[in-house]
Amino acid sequence: LLKQFTKSKPWVERSKPSKDNKEKKPQDYDVFELESLLFREFLKARFTPSYMLGKAADCWLALMDRLLTCNVSESEQKDLIEKMLELVDIYYVALDAPKEGHKVNFPEKLMVKLYPHFMERDHYASYHSTSDEVKLQEAETISPITIVPLECFTEELVPDECKRRWWCLYQEYSRESSPLCKVDDKTIKNIKFRALYQKYKRILYDAEEFEESPRSRPELFTEACAIYQVVHKLAMPRNKISKCGFA
C-alpha cells in the first residue's frame, strides 16, 4: 500500500463563497468588546452545533459508499464525483465560516435521499451496503467510554450548599429535558432546548448573558465548578458522556 501511495494535490476552493463585507476585524474592537465577542463565539461553538458540517459530511459519505458498492453508470459516476467535490467545498467553507464571515448555503440538489443501511436514516430509503468500510465497522470491537474530568474544575473547593443547590437544579433540568428528546421536529426541539438552556443561564448569571452578569467572576467560577462536579459525578458511574452536556 505504501509503495502505491502518491501524494494528491491539496484542496483548492473552486468557487468563492459570499462574504459579509461588514464583518469587523479584531483590531476594530476595544478590549472589552473583543472579550465579549470571543466569549459569545465560544458559547456558540459549544452549544450551537453546525448542522451544515454534519449534513455535508453525511451526504459525502452516502455518495462515496454508493460510488464504491453500487453498479452505477459512467454518467452517474461522474455526477456523484462532482457532487462529492461540491460537498467538500461546502464542508471546508462552513468550517471557517465564523472566522471568515462567509454565508454558506446547502443546495437542494446535493441532498441525499438514499442512504446505506449503516447510516440509519428513519425517514429516507436505504440499501444494504457491502463496502469494506462497513465490514470493518461491523467487525470492530468498540472500546468502552471513560469519562475523565478536568482537574481545573474538580480541584476547586466548592461549598456543599452550592453543590446541593445545583444538584437539585440539575434534577429539575433532567425532568424538563427528557420530554424534549422525544420531539421529532429538529427545529422545534432546538428552539425548546435553547429556551431551556437560557433559563439556567439566567439562574447562573442573574442576567441573560455572561457579560451582563452583576456577579463577580470568582463567584461565577465557583458555581461553574459546582455544576461541573455535580454533572460529572452523576455521569461517570454510567460512562454516559451525553449526561455531561449540562455542564
CYANA upper distance limits for C-alpha pairs under 8 A (distance plus 0.5 A):
  1 LEU  CA      5 PHE  CA      6.72
 13 GLU  CA     89 ASP  CA      6.71
 14 ARG  CA     89 ASP  CA      7.89
 17 PRO  CA     93 VAL  CA      8.00
 17 PRO  CA    102 HIS  CA      6.78
 17 PRO  CA    103 LYS  CA      7.34
 17 PRO  CA    104 VAL  CA      7.56
 18 SER  CA    102 HIS  CA      6.26
 18 SER  CA    103 LYS  CA      6.19
 18 SER  CA    104 VAL  CA      8.12
 19 LYS  CA    100 GLU  CA      8.15
 19 LYS  CA    101 GLY  CA      6.18
 19 LYS  CA    102 HIS  CA      4.92
 19 LYS  CA    103 LYS  CA      6.50
 20 ASP  CA    101 GLY  CA      6.11
 20 ASP  CA    102 HIS  CA      6.85
 20 ASP  CA    103 LYS  CA      7.80
 23 GLU  CA    101 GLY  CA      6.76
 24 LYS  CA     28 ASP  CA      6.61
 24 LYS  CA     29 TYR  CA      8.43
 25 LYS  CA     29 TYR  CA      8.04
 26 PRO  CA     34 LEU  CA      7.35
 29 TYR  CA     33 GLU  CA      6.22
 29 TYR  CA     34 LEU  CA      6.05
 30 ASP  CA     34 LEU  CA      6.59
 31 VAL  CA     35 GLU  CA      6.69
 32 PHE  CA     36 SER  CA      6.76
 33 GLU  CA     37 LEU  CA      6.59
 34 LEU  CA     38 LEU  CA      6.56
 35 GLU  CA     39 PHE  CA      6.71
 36 SER  CA     40 ARG  CA      6.71
 36 SER  CA    211 GLU  CA      6.88
 37 LEU  CA     41 GLU  CA      6.70
 38 LEU  CA     42 PHE  CA      6.68
 39 PHE  CA     43 LEU  CA      6.81
 40 ARG  CA     44 LYS  CA      6.62
 41 GLU  CA     45 ALA  CA      6.60
 42 PHE  CA     46 ARG  CA      6.53
 43 LEU  CA     47 PHE  CA      6.31
 43 LEU  CA     48 THR  CA      8.02
 44 LYS  CA     48 THR  CA      5.43
 44 LYS  CA     49 PRO  CA      8.05
 45 ALA  CA     49 PRO  CA      6.80
 50 SER  CA     54 GLY  CA      7.49
 51 TYR  CA     55 LYS  CA      6.44
 52 MET  CA     56 ALA  CA      6.60
 52 MET  CA     91 TYR  CA      7.85
 52 MET  CA     94 ALA  CA      7.18
 52 MET  CA    106 PHE  CA      7.99
 53 LEU  CA     57 ALA  CA      6.67
 53 LEU  CA     90 ILE  CA      8.40
 53 LEU  CA     91 TYR  CA      5.90
 53 LEU  CA     94 ALA  CA      6.79
 53 LEU  CA     95 LEU  CA      7.45
 54 GLY  CA     58 ASP  CA      6.48
 55 LYS  CA     59 CYS  CA      6.61
 56 ALA  CA     60 TRP  CA      6.56
 56 ALA  CA     87 LEU  CA      6.00
 56 ALA  CA     88 VAL  CA      7.88
 56 ALA  CA     90 ILE  CA      7.27
 56 ALA  CA     91 TYR  CA      6.23
 57 ALA  CA     61 LEU  CA      6.68
 57 ALA  CA     87 LEU  CA      8.02
 57 ALA  CA     91 TYR  CA      7.54
 58 ASP  CA     62 ALA  CA      6.72
 59 CYS  CA     63 LEU  CA      6.68
 59 CYS  CA     87 LEU  CA      8.10
 59 CYS  CA    110 LEU  CA      7.97
 59 CYS  CA    111 MET  CA      7.17
 59 CYS  CA    112 VAL  CA      6.16
 60 TRP  CA     64 MET  CA      6.58
 60 TRP  CA     84 MET  CA      6.05
 60 TRP  CA     87 LEU  CA      6.75
 60 TRP  CA     88 VAL  CA      8.15
 61 LEU  CA     65 ASP  CA      6.63
 62 ALA  CA     66 ARG  CA      6.74
 62 ALA  CA    112 VAL  CA      7.82
 62 ALA  CA    114 LEU  CA      8.19
 62 ALA  CA    115 TYR  CA      6.09
 62 ALA  CA    116 PRO  CA      6.92
 63 LEU  CA     67 LEU  CA      6.59
 63 LEU  CA     80 LEU  CA      6.89
 63 LEU  CA     84 MET  CA      7.48
 63 LEU  CA    112 VAL  CA      8.15
 64 MET  CA     68 LEU  CA      6.72
 64 MET  CA     80 LEU  CA      8.39
 64 MET  CA     84 MET  CA      8.12
 65 ASP  CA     69 THR  CA      6.50
 65 ASP  CA     70 CYS  CA      8.41
 65 ASP  CA    116 PRO  CA      7.70
 65 ASP  CA    129 SER  CA      7.84
 65 ASP  CA    131 SER  CA      7.31
 66 ARG  CA     70 CYS  CA      5.73
 66 ARG  CA    116 PRO  CA      8.16
 67 LEU  CA     71 ASN  CA      8.35
 67 LEU  CA     72 VAL  CA      7.56
 67 LEU  CA     77 GLN  CA      7.17
 67 LEU  CA     80 LEU  CA      7.54
 68 LEU  CA    131 SER  CA      7.36
 69 THR  CA    129 SER  CA      7.20
 69 THR  CA    130 THR  CA      6.72
 69 THR  CA    131 SER  CA      6.29
 72 VAL  CA     76 GLU  CA      6.48
 72 VAL  CA     77 GLN  CA      6.56
 73 SER  CA     77 GLN  CA      6.49
 74 GLU  CA     78 LYS  CA      6.86
 75 SER  CA     79 ASP  CA      6.84
 76 GLU  CA     80 LEU  CA      6.62
 77 GLN  CA     81 ILE  CA      6.79
 78 LYS  CA     82 GLU  CA      6.66
 79 ASP  CA     83 LYS  CA      6.72
 80 LEU  CA     84 MET  CA      6.65
 81 ILE  CA     85 LEU  CA      6.75
 82 GLU  CA     86 GLU  CA      6.90
 83 LYS  CA     87 LEU  CA      6.69
 83 LYS  CA    110 LEU  CA      6.86
 84 MET  CA     88 VAL  CA      6.74
 85 LEU  CA     89 ASP  CA      6.94
 86 GLU  CA     90 ILE  CA      6.80
 87 LEU  CA     91 TYR  CA      6.58
 87 LEU  CA    110 LEU  CA      8.01
 88 VAL  CA     92 TYR  CA      6.86
 89 ASP  CA     93 VAL  CA      6.58
 90 ILE  CA     94 ALA  CA      6.43
 90 ILE  CA    104 VAL  CA      7.63
 90 ILE  CA    105 ASN  CA      8.46
 90 ILE  CA    106 PHE  CA      7.98
 91 TYR  CA     95 LEU  CA      6.63
 92 TYR  CA     96 ASP  CA      7.01
 93 VAL  CA     97 ALA  CA      6.30
 93 VAL  CA    102 HIS  CA      7.83
 93 VAL  CA    104 VAL  CA      7.64
 94 ALA  CA     98 PRO  CA      8.40
 94 ALA  CA    102 HIS  CA      8.21
 94 ALA  CA    104 VAL  CA      6.67
 96 ASP  CA    100 GLU  CA      6.40
 96 ASP  CA    102 HIS  CA      8.24
 97 ALA  CA    101 GLY  CA      5.84
 97 ALA  CA    102 HIS  CA      5.18
 97 ALA  CA    103 LYS  CA      7.26
 97 ALA  CA    104 VAL  CA      7.87
 98 PRO  CA    102 HIS  CA      7.55
106 PHE  CA    110 LEU  CA      7.85
107 PRO  CA    111 MET  CA      7.79
113 LYS  CA    124 TYR  CA      6.27
113 LYS  CA    125 ALA  CA      7.08
114 LEU  CA    124 TYR  CA      6.71
114 LEU  CA    125 ALA  CA      5.56
114 LEU  CA    126 SER  CA      5.81
114 LEU  CA    127 TYR  CA      7.94
115 TYR  CA    119 MET  CA      7.04
115 TYR  CA    120 GLU  CA      8.16
115 TYR  CA    121 ARG  CA      7.49
115 TYR  CA    124 TYR  CA      7.54
115 TYR  CA    125 ALA  CA      6.94
115 TYR  CA    126 SER  CA      5.18
115 TYR  CA    127 TYR  CA      7.06
116 PRO  CA    120 GLU  CA      8.06
116 PRO  CA    126 SER  CA      5.81
116 PRO  CA    127 TYR  CA      5.56
116 PRO  CA    128 HIS  CA      6.32
116 PRO  CA    129 SER  CA      5.88
117 HIS  CA    121 ARG  CA      8.46
117 HIS  CA    126 SER  CA      6.04
117 HIS  CA    127 TYR  CA      6.04
117 HIS  CA    128 HIS  CA      5.62
117 HIS  CA    129 SER  CA      6.80
118 PHE  CA    128 HIS  CA      8.39
118 PHE  CA    129 SER  CA      8.04
118 PHE  CA    134 VAL  CA      7.87
120 GLU  CA    126 SER  CA      8.49
121 ARG  CA    125 ALA  CA      8.20
121 ARG  CA    126 SER  CA      8.12
129 SER  CA    134 VAL  CA      7.60
130 THR  CA    134 VAL  CA      7.17
130 THR  CA    135 LYS  CA      7.79
131 SER  CA    135 LYS  CA      7.16
132 ASP  CA    136 LEU  CA      6.68
133 GLU  CA    137 GLN  CA      6.67
134 VAL  CA    138 GLU  CA      6.58
135 LYS  CA    139 ALA  CA      6.68
136 LEU  CA    140 GLU  CA      6.42
145 ILE  CA    239 ASN  CA      6.52
145 ILE  CA    240 LYS  CA      8.25
145 ILE  CA    241 ILE  CA      8.42
146 THR  CA    236 MET  CA      8.17
146 THR  CA    239 ASN  CA      6.42
147 ILE  CA    235 ALA  CA      8.44
147 ILE  CA    236 MET  CA      6.35
147 ILE  CA    239 ASN  CA      6.59
147 ILE  CA    240 LYS  CA      8.38
147 ILE  CA    241 ILE  CA      7.32
149 PRO  CA    153 PHE  CA      8.30
149 PRO  CA    154 THR  CA      7.57
149 PRO  CA    232 HIS  CA      7.45
150 LEU  CA    154 THR  CA      6.97
151 GLU  CA    155 GLU  CA      6.01
152 CYS  CA    156 GLU  CA      7.50
153 PHE  CA    225 CYS  CA      5.59
153 PHE  CA    228 TYR  CA      7.25
153 PHE  CA    229 GLN  CA      7.70
154 THR  CA    225 CYS  CA      7.33
154 THR  CA    228 TYR  CA      8.16
154 THR  CA    229 GLN  CA      6.60
156 GLU  CA    222 THR  CA      7.94
156 GLU  CA    225 CYS  CA      7.32
158 VAL  CA    162 CYS  CA      7.34
158 VAL  CA    163 LYS  CA      7.48
158 VAL  CA    222 THR  CA      6.79
158 VAL  CA    223 GLU  CA      8.28
158 VAL  CA    225 CYS  CA      7.68
158 VAL  CA    226 ALA  CA      6.61
159 PRO  CA    163 LYS  CA      7.09
160 ASP  CA    164 ARG  CA      6.58
161 GLU  CA    165 ARG  CA      6.70
162 CYS  CA    166 TRP  CA      6.94
162 CYS  CA    223 GLU  CA      7.45
162 CYS  CA    226 ALA  CA      7.09
163 LYS  CA    167 TRP  CA      6.48
163 LYS  CA    226 ALA  CA      5.71
163 LYS  CA    227 ILE  CA      7.68
163 LYS  CA    229 GLN  CA      8.49
163 LYS  CA    230 VAL  CA      7.12
164 ARG  CA    168 CYS  CA      6.79
165 ARG  CA    169 LEU  CA      6.82
166 TRP  CA    170 TYR  CA      6.35
166 TRP  CA    226 ALA  CA      7.41
166 TRP  CA    227 ILE  CA      6.50
166 TRP  CA    230 VAL  CA      7.66
167 TRP  CA    171 GLN  CA      6.82
167 TRP  CA    227 ILE  CA      8.24
167 TRP  CA    230 VAL  CA      6.56
167 TRP  CA    231 VAL  CA      8.39
168 CYS  CA    172 GLU  CA      6.79
169 LEU  CA    173 TYR  CA      6.61
170 TYR  CA    174 SER  CA      6.61
170 TYR  CA    231 VAL  CA      8.09
170 TYR  CA    246 PHE  CA      8.28
171 GLN  CA    175 ARG  CA      6.86
172 GLU  CA    176 GLU  CA      6.84
173 TYR  CA    177 SER  CA      6.46
174 SER  CA    178 SER  CA      6.48
175 ARG  CA    179 PRO  CA      8.19
176 GLU  CA    180 LEU  CA      7.96
177 SER  CA    181 CYS  CA      7.14
177 SER  CA    193 PHE  CA      7.88
177 SER  CA    196 LEU  CA      8.27
178 SER  CA    182 LYS  CA      7.87
179 PRO  CA    183 VAL  CA      7.69
180 LEU  CA    189 LYS  CA      6.69
180 LEU  CA    192 LYS  CA      7.82
180 LEU  CA    193 PHE  CA      7.80
181 CYS  CA    189 LYS  CA      7.93
183 VAL  CA    188 ILE  CA      8.11
183 VAL  CA    189 LYS  CA      6.39
184 ASP  CA    189 LYS  CA      7.93
185 ASP  CA    189 LYS  CA      6.60
186 LYS  CA    190 ASN  CA      6.51
187 THR  CA    191 ILE  CA      6.78
188 ILE  CA    192 LYS  CA      6.67
189 LYS  CA    193 PHE  CA      6.60
190 ASN  CA    194 ARG  CA      6.54
191 ILE  CA    195 ALA  CA      6.77
192 LYS  CA    196 LEU  CA      6.69
193 PHE  CA    197 TYR  CA      6.50
194 ARG  CA    198 GLN  CA      6.55
195 ALA  CA    199 LYS  CA      6.82
196 LEU  CA    200 TYR  CA      7.30
197 TYR  CA    201 LYS  CA      6.80
198 GLN  CA    202 ARG  CA      6.74
198 GLN  CA    208 GLU  CA      7.78
199 LYS  CA    203 ILE  CA      7.09
200 TYR  CA    204 LEU  CA      6.74
201 LYS  CA    205 TYR  CA      6.42
201 LYS  CA    206 ASP  CA      8.32
201 LYS  CA    207 ALA  CA      8.08
201 LYS  CA    208 GLU  CA      7.27
201 LYS  CA    209 GLU  CA      7.78
202 ARG  CA    206 ASP  CA      5.52
202 ARG  CA    207 ALA  CA      5.52
202 ARG  CA    208 GLU  CA      5.86
202 ARG  CA    209 GLU  CA      7.98
203 ILE  CA    207 ALA  CA      8.18
204 LEU  CA    220 LEU  CA      7.84
204 LEU  CA    223 GLU  CA      7.95
205 TYR  CA    209 GLU  CA      7.36
205 TYR  CA    210 PHE  CA      6.58
205 TYR  CA    212 GLU  CA      8.38
205 TYR  CA    213 SER  CA      5.58
205 TYR  CA    214 PRO  CA      8.02
205 TYR  CA    215 ARG  CA      7.35
205 TYR  CA    220 LEU  CA      7.82
206 ASP  CA    213 SER  CA      6.40
206 ASP  CA    214 PRO  CA      7.51
206 ASP  CA    215 ARG  CA      7.95
207 ALA  CA    212 GLU  CA      6.42
207 ALA  CA    213 SER  CA      5.64
207 ALA  CA    214 PRO  CA      8.06
208 GLU  CA    212 GLU  CA      7.37
208 GLU  CA    213 SER  CA      8.15
209 GLU  CA    213 SER  CA      7.11
215 ARG  CA    219 GLU  CA      7.14
215 ARG  CA    220 LEU  CA      7.24
216 SER  CA    220 LEU  CA      6.85
217 ARG  CA    221 PHE  CA      6.59
218 PRO  CA    222 THR  CA      6.71
219 GLU  CA    223 GLU  CA      6.94
220 LEU  CA    224 ALA  CA      6.56
221 PHE  CA    225 CYS  CA      6.65
222 THR  CA    226 ALA  CA      6.79
223 GLU  CA    227 ILE  CA      6.79
224 ALA  CA    228 TYR  CA      6.72
224 ALA  CA    247 ALA  CA      8.26
225 CYS  CA    229 GLN  CA      6.51
226 ALA  CA    230 VAL  CA      6.58
227 ILE  CA    231 VAL  CA      6.58
227 ILE  CA    247 ALA  CA      6.43
228 TYR  CA    232 HIS  CA      6.57
228 TYR  CA    247 ALA  CA      5.69
229 GLN  CA    233 LYS  CA      6.42
230 VAL  CA    234 LEU  CA      6.96
231 VAL  CA    235 ALA  CA      6.70
231 VAL  CA    243 LYS  CA      7.56
231 VAL  CA    244 CYS  CA      6.35
231 VAL  CA    246 PHE  CA      7.63
231 VAL  CA    247 ALA  CA      6.99
232 HIS  CA    236 MET  CA      6.25
232 HIS  CA    243 LYS  CA      8.30
232 HIS  CA    244 CYS  CA      6.65
233 LYS  CA    237 PRO  CA      7.98
234 LEU  CA    238 ARG  CA      8.31
234 LEU  CA    243 LYS  CA      8.35
235 ALA  CA    239 ASN  CA      6.39
235 ALA  CA    240 LYS  CA      6.00
235 ALA  CA    241 ILE  CA      7.22
235 ALA  CA    243 LYS  CA      6.06
235 ALA  CA    244 CYS  CA      7.02
236 MET  CA    240 LYS  CA      7.34
240 LYS  CA    244 CYS  CA      8.17
241 ILE  CA    245 GLY  CA      8.16
